[in-house]
Amino acid sequence: MDKHQLSERDICTKFITPAIVQAGWQQHQFREEVNLTDGRVMVRGKLAARIKNPDAKGGPKRADFVLYARPNIPIAVVEAKQARFSVGHGMQQALVYAEMLDAPFAISSNGDGFLLHDRTGLTQPSERELSLSEFPSLNDLWLLYQQWKGLVEPAVVKLIEQPFYTDGSGKEPRYYQRVAINRAIEAIAKGQQRVLLVMATGTGKTYTAFQIIWRMWKAKAKKRILFLADRNILVDQTMQQDFAPFGEVMHKVSNREIKKNYEIYLALYQAVTGKEEWKQIYKQFPADFFDLVVVDECHRGSAADDSAWRDVLEYFSSATHLGLTATPKETKEVSNITYFGDPIYTYSLKQGIEDGFLAPYKVIRIATDVDAVGYTPEKNKIDKLGQAVEQRQFNTKDFDRTLVLEKRTKLVASKVWEYLKATDPMAKTIVFCDDQDHAERMRQELVKLIPAAASNRRYVMRITGDDNEGKAQLSYFIDNDESYPVIATTSKLLTTGVDAKTCKLIVLDQNINSMTEFKQIIGRGTRLREDYQKLYFTIIDFKGATRLFADPDFDGEPAVIYEATPDEPIVPPDITAPLGISEPEFPPYGPSANGGDDTSPGGNMGGAGGGEGRVKYVIDDVNVRVAVERSQYLDADGKLITEDYRVLLKDDIKKALQAEFGSMTDFLRRWNNAERKQAVLEELADHGVPIGILQQAVPNGSELDVFDLVAHVAFDQKPLTRRERANNVKKRDVFGKYGEKARAVLEALLDKFADHGVQDIEDAKVLELPPFDQFGSKTQIRRGIFGSVEQYTRAVQELEQALYDQNELKQA
């Protein structure tokens, strides 16, 4: 037998398995070909499919062997390779899998022997070769595992060894759920009183919590447990699904009645507390009644010092507190981490999508003309209700909050129905609005458009906190097998926790400024249901909420982003391969304010009102149309690829720019008089014409500087690209009076201008980047090479004057 001709599987069967068995491992203590991930779902046009090839990027991860110290504790991973490779060829792969599983030992083999890596650091050297007969025994590894984890007390070890719940169906925790469960139990077993788990929406937080509680309860380490949630439907879902095995020992606290003869309690926090003393029924329990309090979606209440949940947690302070969230809340006023401590485990949205456990998503971005350039009412404008409209510019942050443009609402509704008609008219859809009034107006506009909604009142429902009829439909909306309601309009009620597994479309017509809220809303669609043909979902964004994708706190980029014009269909066009083109920046929207919630109607339609004295104007005679629509997706490398891109509105932008600058002469004067050209960019953005919009209004606009963009769009001047302007300066002896080093710095600044624009060369921080670092520090360049900060600034201003030479403009 020529060993080098054997397949990887043959190496496993003939050499590795016998070595493991010879070391004393029983058949039930190790498993072969263990699937860890499902393989990422890739989206192309209307098509979506899993990557099924394990060797492809994004394909399923599968460990050749996983060895278990106990049924719930993976302790080692073995990665096999063919004999033609070295013994350590599979080590890097084994280390990846060991890290995923939280297993301390990674082992590689080619059938000739083993290379063992000890991640605990307790043995030296940490990586060593072993012969086939030297494979480590379970006892050897278990002793090191206990030492690594600090498992000293027998009671702690007993709790760690408590098995998972199993119903005989073969269902078991996914790899990341197993790590979260084990780490939580280890932390609690070792006496940690506050524990935080961060797991992306759709990754099974409640199932994970159930397994933690089950093992604690079965081991009698925690005898009475309280599970707190903030939505009634969350409590009901939990009892009927994940917590069902608790059966008769489980009780839901309701009707403000306390019963003390159960072991597992579930409660809506509003049902056990309140500002009035009589509502605080949790105090009817002795303070030491519960051993463990689990707070689901803990970002919504327990993080704030003055929250009702915090009162409950402080009352049951002797219990262990376990917080579960997809989005730990961290602000100056509110902090999960301050209360619970750092998360003991985090499983992110990005990781869930990469592993194929969560659905990727397309984004269709739509900017209307009034969102792109703002709306300023004419003088003495009277609204539909007879109110005198404030004379100022209204932007995205104002729409549906202080100013209702009825035709904008109609446009949004028409685009939503256009998409559904072209894809699946029965696709479960959530439309997020700014407040209850907005949600009702959106419902009405959708009903007018959708033929089936005329005869079926449940086709479109407003599901908000103030509407009992709508709330009664929530359970039907989230039921996979119920067709109706198809579309739910809401503001806050569906932002968190509601398990809408088959939701295929999320519409954002809400100002969102909170990363926590944004992640929660995205989470409404991330659940994969292949049995219901749901492999991805779509977000249609009308208010620039998806700008938060660029925030470093966001960890799950979209598969597709698409922006379109009224002349083109809303559905992104099909493509067969990534388009290797760079994307222009989507126009940033004005400063956002958080939308209203489901306890406030969000303004009185007749003027001042809405509980906070907010005036809302209603205008029905202003036409609104689409300005920009674009589609993008992520390729297998995680790069954002533009799938399609269209823009309208050049005439509107031209008018806005002429209103701002007057004539070309006036613009030149403003430009030349500005000490910092960045100030002009900021003025443009403040007046609703950000550079992103300008770039989109011109072919190859991303290659032009803001000066040429304005001059071309507003005043019909022939533009020069940044590179052309930089080269023209290099042709003239502009830097002749400077020394060699100073000339080199200025020429490097010209290259920065050609790449990125004037804002880069005005920012002194650019001197900290290559290639400037070869000339010394920022201080050394400005003071040493140019003589002083002032002289450096003057040199940059001269450089700008050369770039924007008026004679050159006339020649162009």
C-alpha positions in Angstrom: 0.0 0.0 0.0 1.4 3.4 -1.1 0.4 5.7 1.7 0.9 8.8 -0.5 -1.9 7.6 -2.8 -4.5 7.4 0.0 -7.3 10.0 0.3 -7.7 12.2 3.3 -10.7 10.0 4.4 -8.5 6.9 4.1 -5.8 8.5 6.3 -8.6 9.1 8.9 -9.9 5.6 8.8 -6.6 3.7 8.6 -4.3 5.7 10.8 -6.0 8.5 12.9 -9.0 6.7 14.2 -7.0 3.6 15.4 -4.5 6.0 17.1 -7.3 7.8 19.0 -8.9 4.5 20.0 -5.6 3.0 21.1 -5.1 6.1 23.4 -8.2 5.0 25.3 -10.9 7.2 23.8 -14.3 5.5 23.5 -16.4 5.7 20.3 -18.9 8.1 21.9 -16.2 10.5 23.0 -15.2 11.6 19.5 -17.0 12.4 16.3 -15.9 12.5 12.7 -16.7 15.0 10.0 -18.4 17.4 12.3 -20.3 20.2 10.6 -19.6 23.6 12.2 -21.2 26.0 9.8 -23.7 25.8 6.9 -21.9 27.8 4.3 -22.6 31.4 3.5 -25.6 32.4 1.3 -24.5 34.5 -1.7 -27.0 36.9 -3.4 -26.8 37.8 -7.1 -29.7 39.7 -8.5 -32.9 37.7 -7.7 -30.9 34.6 -7.1 -29.5 33.4 -3.8 -27.7 30.1 -3.0 -25.5 28.6 -0.4 -21.8 28.0 -1.0 -21.7 24.2 -0.6 -18.1 23.5 -1.5 -16.1 23.2 1.8 -12.9 24.3 -0.1 -14.5 27.5 -1.5 -14.3 30.9 0.3 -17.4 31.1 2.5 -18.1 27.4 2.2 -19.2 25.2 5.1 -16.6 24.5 7.8 -16.3 20.8 8.8 -13.8 19.4 11.4 -12.4 16.0 10.6 -12.5 15.0 14.3 -13.9 16.6 17.4 -13.0 15.0 20.8 -15.3 15.5 23.8 -14.2 15.5 27.4 -17.9 15.4 28.3 -20.9 15.3 25.9 -21.2 19.1 26.1 -17.5 19.9 26.3 -15.3 19.7 23.1 -11.7 19.5 24.2 -9.7 18.8 21.0 -9.9 19.2 17.2 -8.0 16.9 14.8 -7.5 18.0 11.2 -6.3 15.4 8.8 -4.3 15.8 5.6 -3.0 13.4 2.9 0.3 11.8 3.5 2.0 13.8 0.8 1.7 16.9 3.1 3.7 17.5 6.2 2.4 16.5 9.6 1.6 20.1 10.5 -0.1 21.1 7.2 -3.6 21.1 8.8 -2.6 23.0 12.0 -3.8 26.4 11.0 -7.2 25.0 10.0 -7.3 23.0 13.3 -6.5 26.1 15.3 -9.4 28.0 13.6 -11.8 25.2 14.5 -10.5 24.9 18.0 -10.9 28.6 18.6 -14.5 28.4 17.2 -15.3 25.5 19.6 -13.5 27.0 22.6 -11.4 23.8 22.6 -7.9 24.1 24.1 -6.2 21.5 21.9 -5.6 21.6 18.1 -4.1 18.6 16.4 -2.9 18.1 12.8 -2.0 14.8 11.2 -1.0 13.3 7.9 -1.2 9.7 9.1 2.5 9.5 10.0 2.1 11.2 13.4 0.6 14.2 15.1 1.4 17.8 15.7 -0.3 19.0 18.9 -0.9 22.7 19.8 -1.7 23.5 23.4 -3.8 26.7 23.5 -3.8 26.7 27.3 -0.1 27.6 27.5 0.3 25.1 30.4 2.7 22.8 28.6 6.0 23.6 26.9 6.7 23.8 24.1 3.2 24.8 23.2 3.5 22.9 19.8 5.1 19.5 19.6 5.2 16.4 17.4 3.9 13.0 18.6 4.1 9.6 17.1 0.9 7.7 16.2 1.2 5.7 19.5 1.6 8.9 21.6 -1.8 10.4 21.0 -2.9 12.0 24.3 -5.5 10.3 26.6 -8.7 11.9 27.8 -7.4 12.0 31.4 -4.3 13.9 30.2 -6.3 16.5 28.4 -9.1 16.8 31.0 -6.6 17.6 33.8 -5.2 20.4 31.7 -8.7 21.6 30.7 -9.7 21.9 34.4 -6.5 23.8 35.2 -7.0 26.1 32.2 -10.6 26.9 33.1 -9.9 27.2 36.8 -12.3 24.4 37.7 -11.1 23.5 41.2 -14.2 22.8 43.3 -16.0 19.5 42.8 -19.4 21.3 42.8 -18.2 23.5 40.0 -17.0 20.5 38.0 -20.3 18.8 38.6 -22.2 21.8 37.2 -19.9 22.0 34.2 -20.6 18.4 33.4 -24.4 18.7 33.5 -25.6 17.8 30.0 -27.7 19.8 27.6 -31.4 19.2 27.3 -32.3 16.9 24.4 -35.7 15.8 23.1 -34.4 12.8 21.2 -34.8 14.6 17.8 -31.1 15.1 17.3 -31.3 18.9 17.7 -28.3 20.2 19.6 -26.8 23.6 20.1 -24.8 25.1 17.3 -21.1 25.6 17.9 -21.4 29.3 19.0 -24.5 28.5 21.2 -22.5 25.8 22.9 -19.6 28.2 23.6 -22.0 30.8 25.0 -23.8 28.2 27.2 -20.6 26.7 28.5 -19.0 30.1 29.2 -22.0 31.4 31.0 -22.2 28.3 33.2 -18.5 28.4 33.9 -18.7 32.0 34.9 -21.8 31.5 37.2 -20.3 28.3 38.6 -17.2 30.2 39.6 -19.3 32.8 41.4 -19.6 35.6 38.8 -22.8 37.5 39.8 -23.4 39.5 36.6 -23.0 37.9 33.2 -23.5 39.4 29.7 -24.0 37.5 26.4 -24.1 39.4 23.1 -25.6 37.4 20.3 -26.9 38.8 17.0 -30.7 38.7 16.4 -31.7 35.4 14.9 -28.9 33.4 16.4 -31.0 31.7 19.1 -30.5 33.8 22.3 -33.7 32.4 23.9 -32.7 28.8 23.1 -29.2 29.5 24.5 -30.8 31.0 27.7 -33.1 27.9 28.0 -30.1 25.5 27.9 -28.2 27.6 30.5 -31.3 27.6 32.8 -32.0 23.9 32.2 -28.5 22.8 33.1 -28.4 25.1 36.2 -31.9 23.9 37.3 -31.2 20.2 36.7 -28.0 20.4 38.6 -29.9 22.1 41.4 -27.3 25.0 41.3 -30.2 27.5 40.7 -33.6 26.3 42.0 -35.8 29.3 41.3 -35.3 31.4 38.1 -36.9 34.5 36.8 -36.9 35.3 33.1 -37.8 38.9 32.3 -38.8 40.3 28.9 -40.3 43.6 27.8 -42.9 42.4 25.3 -45.9 40.1 26.0 -45.5 38.3 22.8 -41.8 37.5 23.7 -42.9 35.8 26.9 -45.6 33.8 25.2 -43.2 32.8 22.4 -40.7 31.7 24.9 -43.1 29.6 26.9 -44.6 27.9 23.9 -41.3 27.2 22.1 -37.9 27.1 23.7 -39.0 26.8 27.4 -41.8 24.3 26.7 -39.8 21.4 28.3 -40.1 23.0 31.8 -43.8 22.1 31.6 -45.7 22.4 34.9 -42.8 23.9 36.9 -43.1 27.0 34.7 -45.4 30.0 35.4 -46.1 33.3 33.7 -46.7 36.2 36.1 -49.9 37.9 35.0 -52.8 39.9 36.4 -50.5 41.3 39.1 -50.9 38.0 41.0 -47.9 36.4 42.7 -47.7 32.6 43.1 -44.8 31.1 45.0 -45.2 27.4 44.2 -43.3 27.3 40.8 -39.6 27.1 39.9 -39.3 28.8 36.5 -41.1 32.2 36.3 -41.5 34.3 33.2 -42.7 37.9 33.4 -43.2 41.0 31.5 -41.3 43.6 33.5 -44.3 46.0 33.1 -46.4 43.3 34.8 -44.3 43.2 37.9 -43.3 46.9 38.4 -44.4 50.5 37.8 -44.0 53.9 39.3 -46.9 53.4 41.7 -46.1 51.3 44.7 -49.1 49.0 44.2 -47.7 48.0 40.8 -44.4 46.8 42.2 -45.6 43.3 42.9 -42.1 41.9 42.6 -41.7 43.0 46.2 -44.2 40.4 47.3 -41.5 37.9 46.6 -38.8 37.7 49.3 -35.6 39.4 48.1 -33.8 36.1 48.1 -36.5 34.1 46.4 -34.8 33.8 43.0 -31.3 32.4 42.5 -31.0 33.5 38.9 -32.6 36.4 37.0 -32.3 36.4 33.2 -33.0 39.6 31.4 -33.9 39.2 27.7 -33.2 42.1 25.3 -31.4 43.8 28.2 -30.5 46.8 26.1 -34.1 48.0 26.4 -34.3 48.6 30.1 -31.7 47.2 32.5 -28.9 49.3 31.2 -30.3 52.6 32.5 -29.7 53.4 36.2 -33.2 54.7 36.6 -35.0 52.0 34.6 -37.8 49.9 36.0 -35.7 46.8 35.3 -32.8 48.1 37.3 -35.2 48.4 40.3 -36.1 44.7 39.9 -32.5 43.7 39.6 -31.4 45.6 42.6 -34.3 44.1 44.7 -33.1 40.6 43.7 -29.5 41.6 44.2 -28.5 38.3 45.8 -29.4 36.4 42.6 -27.1 35.9 39.7 -28.0 38.3 36.8 -27.7 37.1 33.2 -28.2 39.7 30.5 -28.9 38.8 26.9 -28.8 41.2 24.0 -28.0 41.6 20.3 -26.9 45.2 20.8 -25.3 46.2 24.1 -26.2 49.8 24.8 -23.3 52.1 25.4 -23.9 55.8 25.9 -22.9 58.4 28.5 -26.2 57.9 30.2 -26.8 54.2 29.6 -24.5 51.2 29.7 -24.9 47.4 29.7 -21.2 46.9 30.2 -21.0 49.1 33.3 -23.7 47.0 34.9 -23.0 43.5 33.7 -19.3 43.8 32.9 -17.7 42.9 29.5 -19.5 40.2 27.5 -18.2 36.7 28.2 -19.0 35.9 24.6 -20.0 37.8 21.5 -21.5 36.3 18.3 -21.9 39.1 15.8 -24.3 39.7 12.9 -21.3 39.6 10.5 -20.1 36.2 11.8 -23.7 34.8 11.6 -23.9 35.8 7.9 -20.4 34.5 7.2 -21.3 31.2 8.8 -24.5 30.9 6.9 -26.8 30.9 10.0 -28.2 34.4 9.2 -29.7 35.8 6.0 -27.7 38.3 4.0 -29.6 41.3 2.7 -29.8 43.7 -0.1 -30.3 47.4 0.4 -32.3 49.6 -2.0 -31.6 53.2 -1.2 -34.0 55.8 -2.5 -33.6 59.5 -2.0 -36.5 61.7 -3.1 -35.8 65.1 -4.5 -36.9 66.8 -1.2 -34.7 64.5 0.8 -31.7 65.2 -1.5 -32.0 69.0 -1.7 -34.5 69.9 1.0 -37.8 71.7 0.8 -38.3 75.4 1.5 -42.0 76.6 1.4 -42.8 79.8 -0.4 -43.4 82.9 1.7 -46.8 82.9 3.5 -47.4 79.2 2.7 -50.5 77.9 4.3 -50.8 74.1 4.9 -53.8 71.8 4.4 -55.0 72.6 7.9 -54.8 76.3 7.6 -51.5 76.7 9.5 -48.9 79.2 8.4 -45.8 77.1 7.6 -42.5 78.2 9.1 -40.3 79.8 6.5 -37.2 77.6 6.6 -35.6 74.7 4.8 -37.0 71.3 5.8 -34.8 68.2 5.5 -35.2 64.5 6.0 -35.1 64.8 9.7 -38.2 67.0 9.6 -40.3 64.9 7.3 -43.2 63.1 9.0 -42.1 64.6 12.3 -42.7 68.3 11.9 -43.7 68.4 8.2 -45.9 65.9 6.4 -45.6 66.0 2.6 -48.5 63.8 1.6 -47.2 63.2 -1.8 -43.9 61.9 -0.3 -45.9 59.3 1.7 -47.7 58.3 -1.6 -44.3 58.0 -3.4 -42.9 55.8 -0.6 -46.0 53.6 -0.6 -45.9 53.3 -4.5 -42.2 52.2 -4.4 -43.0 49.6 -1.8 -45.8 48.1 -3.8 -43.8 48.4 -7.0 -41.1 46.2 -5.4 -43.6 43.7 -4.0 -45.5 43.4 -7.3 -42.2 42.7 -9.1 -41.0 40.1 -6.6 -43.6 38.5 -4.3 -46.9 40.3 -3.5 -47.3 38.0 -0.5 -43.8 38.6 1.0 -44.1 39.5 4.7 -43.1 43.2 5.0 -42.5 45.6 7.9 -42.7 49.4 7.2 -41.0 51.4 10.0 -42.4 54.9 10.3 -41.6 57.8 12.5 -44.7 57.7 14.7 -48.2 56.3 15.0 -49.7 59.0 12.8 -47.1 58.3 10.1 -47.8 54.5 10.3 -51.5 55.1 9.8 -51.0 57.4 6.8 -48.7 54.8 5.3 -51.3 52.1 5.9 -53.9 54.2 4.1 -51.7 54.9 1.1 -50.7 51.2 0.7 -54.4 50.2 0.9 -55.3 52.6 -1.9 -52.6 51.1 -4.1 -53.0 47.3 -3.5 -56.0 45.8 -5.1 -56.2 42.8 -2.7 -56.2 45.2 0.3 -59.6 46.5 -0.8 -61.3 43.2 -0.1 -59.0 41.9 2.6 -58.7 44.3 5.6 -55.8 42.2 7.0 -53.5 42.6 3.9 -52.1 45.8 5.4 -52.3 46.4 9.1 -51.0 49.1 11.4 -49.4 47.3 14.3 -48.7 50.0 16.9 -48.9 50.3 20.7 -52.1 52.3 20.6 -54.1 50.0 18.4 -55.6 46.9 19.9 -57.0 45.6 16.6 -53.5 45.9 15.0 -51.7 44.3 18.0 -54.2 41.4 17.9 -52.8 40.6 14.4 -49.2 40.5 15.5 -49.2 36.8 16.3 -50.7 36.1 12.8 -48.1 38.3 11.2 -45.2 36.3 12.7 -46.8 32.9 12.1 -44.9 31.2 9.3 -48.0 29.5 8.0 -50.4 32.5 8.2 -50.6 34.5 4.9 -52.1 37.6 6.5 -51.3 40.3 7.4 -48.8 40.7 4.6 -47.7 44.2 5.4 -47.3 45.7 8.9 -46.8 49.5 9.3 -45.3 50.4 12.7 -42.9 52.7 14.5 -41.4 50.9 17.5 -43.5 47.9 18.3 -41.7 45.6 15.9 -38.2 46.9 16.4 -37.0 44.2 18.8 -37.5 40.7 19.9 -40.5 39.8 17.7 -39.6 36.6 15.8 -40.7 37.3 12.3 -38.8 34.4 10.7 -40.3 34.8 7.2 -40.0 38.6 6.9 -38.5 39.3 3.5 -38.8 43.1 3.2 -38.0 45.8 5.7 -38.9 49.4 4.7 -37.1 52.2 6.6 -39.0 55.5 6.4 -37.9 56.4 9.9 -35.2 58.7 11.2 -32.8 56.4 13.0 -29.8 57.8 14.8 -29.3 54.9 17.3 -27.0 52.1 16.3 -28.8 49.9 18.9 -32.1 50.6 17.3 -30.7 50.2 13.8 -29.3 46.7 14.6 -32.5 45.6 16.2 -34.6 46.7 13.1 -32.2 44.9 10.7 -32.6 41.9 13.0 -36.2 41.6 12.1 -35.2 40.0 8.8 -32.0 38.1 9.5 -33.6 34.7 10.2 -33.0 32.1 7.5 -35.9 29.9 6.5 -35.0 27.8 3.5 -38.2 25.7 3.9 -40.1 28.9 3.1 -37.7 30.0 0.3 -36.2 32.7 2.4 -32.5 32.9 1.8 -32.1 36.6 2.0 -34.1 39.7 2.7 -34.3 43.3 1.3 -34.2 46.7 3.0 -35.7 49.7 1.2 -34.3 52.8 2.8 -36.0 56.2 2.2 -34.4 58.2 5.0 -30.7 57.4 4.9 -30.8 55.1 7.9 -28.4 52.7 6.2 -25.7 55.3 6.4 -25.1 53.5 9.7 -23.5 50.7 7.7 -20.4 52.9 7.6 -20.4 53.2 11.4 -17.5 51.2 12.9 -20.0 49.9 15.5 -21.9 48.1 12.7 -20.7 44.6 12.2 -22.8 43.1 9.4 -22.5 44.7 6.0 -25.2 44.4 3.3 -25.0 42.0 0.4 -26.6 44.5 -2.0 -27.2 48.3 -2.0 -29.2 49.7 -4.9 -30.3 53.3 -5.7 -32.7 53.9 -8.6 -34.5 56.7 -10.5 -38.2 56.9 -11.4 -37.4 55.8 -14.9 -36.0 52.5 -13.7 -37.6 49.6 -11.8 -37.2 49.5 -8.1 -36.0 45.8 -8.2 -32.2 45.6 -8.6 -31.2 44.2 -12.0 -29.8 40.7 -12.2 -26.1 40.2 -12.6 -24.0 37.1 -12.9 -20.8 38.3 -11.3 -19.4 41.1 -9.1 -19.0 44.4 -11.0 -15.5 45.7 -10.2 -16.5 49.4 -10.0 -16.1 51.9 -7.3 -19.2 53.3 -5.8 -19.9 57.1 -5.3 -20.8 58.1 -1.9 -24.6 58.1 -1.2 -25.8 61.5 -0.1 -25.6 61.9 3.7 -28.9 62.9 5.2 -29.3 65.7 7.7 -28.9 65.1 11.4 -31.4 62.5 12.4 -33.6 62.4 15.5 -34.9 59.2 16.8 -38.4 58.5 15.6 -41.4 58.6 17.9 -42.4 55.5 19.7 -45.6 53.5 20.0 -46.8 55.4 23.1 -46.9 58.8 21.5 -48.9 59.6 18.4 -46.1 62.0 17.3 -47.9 65.2 16.9 -51.4 66.7 16.5 -52.6 66.9 12.9 -54.3 70.1 13.8 -51.3 72.0 15.0 -49.5 72.0 18.4 -50.0 68.8 20.2 -48.7 65.2 20.4 -48.1 65.4 24.1 -44.9 67.5 23.7 -46.3 70.6 22.0 -44.8 69.7 18.6 -46.3 71.5 15.6 -46.8 69.3 12.6 -47.5 70.9 9.2 -49.4 69.0 6.5 -48.8 69.9 2.9 -50.7 68.1 0.1 -49.7 70.2 -3.0 -45.9 69.7 -3.2 -44.8 67.2 -5.9 -42.2 64.6 -4.8 -40.2 62.3 -7.0 -37.2 59.9 -6.8 -33.8 61.4 -7.1 -31.4 58.5 -6.5 -31.6 54.7 -6.4 -28.8 52.3 -6.0 -28.2 48.6 -5.4 -25.1 47.0 -3.9 -24.0 43.6 -2.4 -21.1 42.1 -0.6 -18.9 39.7 -2.5 -17.3 36.6 -1.0 -14.4 38.8 0.2 -16.7 41.2 2.0 -16.2 44.0 -0.5 -19.1 46.3 -1.3 -19.9 46.0 -5.0 -22.2 48.3 -6.8 -24.8 46.3 -8.7 -26.7 49.2 -10.3 -26.7 53.0 -10.0 -28.9 55.8 -11.4 -29.4 59.5 -10.6 -31.9 62.2 -11.6 -32.3 65.7 -10.4 -29.5 67.6 -12.1 -31.8 70.5 -12.8 -33.0 70.7 -9.2 -29.4 70.6 -8.0 -28.5 73.4 -10.5 -31.2 75.6 -9.1 -30.1 75.0 -5.5 -26.5 75.8 -6.3 -27.4 79.0 -8.2 -29.6 80.0 -5.3 -26.6 79.5 -3.0 -23.9 81.1 -5.0 -25.6 83.4 -7.5 -23.3 83.7 -10.5 -20.0 82.1 -11.5 -18.2 85.3 -10.4 -19.9 85.2 -7.0 -18.9 81.5 -6.6 -15.3 82.3 -7.6 -15.2 85.1 -5.0 -16.6 82.8 -2.3 -14.2 80.0 -3.2 -11.1 82.2 -3.3 -12.0 84.1 -0.1 -12.5 80.8 1.9 -9.4 80.2 3.9 -10.4 76.5 4.0 -12.2 75.0 1.0 -13.7 72.4 3.4 -15.9 75.2 4.7 -17.6 75.5 1.3 -18.2 71.7 1.4 -19.8 72.0 4.8 -22.0 74.9 3.6 -23.2 72.9 0.7 -24.1 69.9 2.9 -25.9 72.3 5.4 -28.0 73.5 2.4 -29.0 70.0 1.3 -26.4 69.6 -1.5 -23.7 67.3 -0.1 -20.8 66.3 -2.3 -22.2 62.9 -2.8 -25.2 64.3 -4.6 -23.0 66.5 -6.8 -20.8 63.5 -7.7 -23.9 61.6 -8.7 -25.2 64.4 -10.9 -22.2 64.2 -13.2 -20.7 61.3 -15.3 -17.5 60.3 -13.6 -18.3 62.8 -10.8 -16.2 60.9 -8.3 -13.1 62.0 -10.3 -14.0 65.7 -9.9 -13.2 68.1 -7.1 -16.0 70.0 -5.5 -14.9 73.2 -7.3 -15.4 71.6 -10.8 -18.6 69.9 -9.7 -20.2 73.2 -8.7 -18.8 75.1 -11.7 -20.0 72.5 -14.1 -23.5 71.7 -12.6 -24.5 75.2 -11.7 -22.7 77.3 -14.3 -22.1 74.9 -17.2 -18.3 75.2 -17.1 -16.3 72.4 -18.6 -14.8 70.4 -15.7 -11.3 69.1 -15.2 -10.6 66.0 -13.2 -8.6 66.3 -10.0 -5.8 64.4 -11.8 -5.8 66.9 -14.7 -5.6 69.8 -12.3 -2.8 68.3 -10.4 -0.8 67.5 -13.6 -1.3 71.1 -14.9 0.3 72.4 -11.7 3.2 70.0 -12.1 3.8 71.3 -15.6 4.2 74.9 -14.3 7.2 75.8 -12.1 5.0 76.6 -9.2 7.3 75.3 -6.5 10.6 76.7 -7.9 11.1 79.0 -4.9 11.1 76.1 -2.4 13.9 73.8 -1.4 14.1 70.1 -2.5 12.3 68.6 0.5 9.5 71.3 0.5 8.9 70.6 -3.2 8.7 66.9 -2.5 6.1 67.5 0.2 4.0 69.8 -2.1 4.2 67.3 -5.0 3.0 64.6 -2.6 0.1 66.9 -1.5 -0.8 67.3 -5.2 -1.0 63.5 -5.5 -3.3 63.4 -2.5 -5.5 66.0 -4.1 -5.6 64.0 -7.3 -6.7 60.9 -5.3 -9.1 62.4 -2.8 -9.7 66.2 -3.3 -9.0 69.5 -1.6 -10.3 68.4 1.8 -7.3 66.0 2.1 -4.6 68.6 1.5 -6.2 71.1 4.0 -6.1 68.6 6.8 -2.7 68.6 8.5 -3.3 65.0 9.7 -2.5 63.9 6.1 1.2 64.6 7.0 1.0 61.7 9.4 0.3 59.3 6.6 2.6 57.8 3.9 4.4 59.1 1.9 4.8 62.1 4.2 6.1 60.0 7.1 9.4 59.6 5.2 10.0 63.4 5.7 9.6 63.2 9.4 6.8 64.0 11.9 4.0 66.5 11.2 5.9 69.1 13.3 9.2 68.4 11.6 7.6 68.9 8.2 5.8 72.2 9.0 8.5 73.7 11.2 11.7 72.1 10.0 11.1 72.0 6.2 8.8 75.0 5.8 10.1 77.1 8.7 6.8 77.5 10.6 3.2 76.3 10.7 2.2 79.7 9.2 4.6 79.3 6.3 3.4 75.7 5.6 -0.3 77.0 5.6 0.7 79.7 3.2 2.3 77.2 0.9 -0.8 75.1 0.9 -2.9 78.1 0.1 -0.6 79.0 -2.8 -0.9 75.4 -4.0 -4.7 75.8 -4.0 -4.5 79.0 -5.9 -2.4 77.2 -8.5 -4.9 74.4 -8.7 -7.9 76.7 -9.3 -6.2 79.2 -11.6 -8.9 81.4 -13.2 -7.1 81.6 -16.5 -7.1 77.8 -16.7 -10.9 77.8 -16.0 -11.5 80.3 -18.8 -9.4 78.1 -21.2 -11.4 75.1 -20.1 
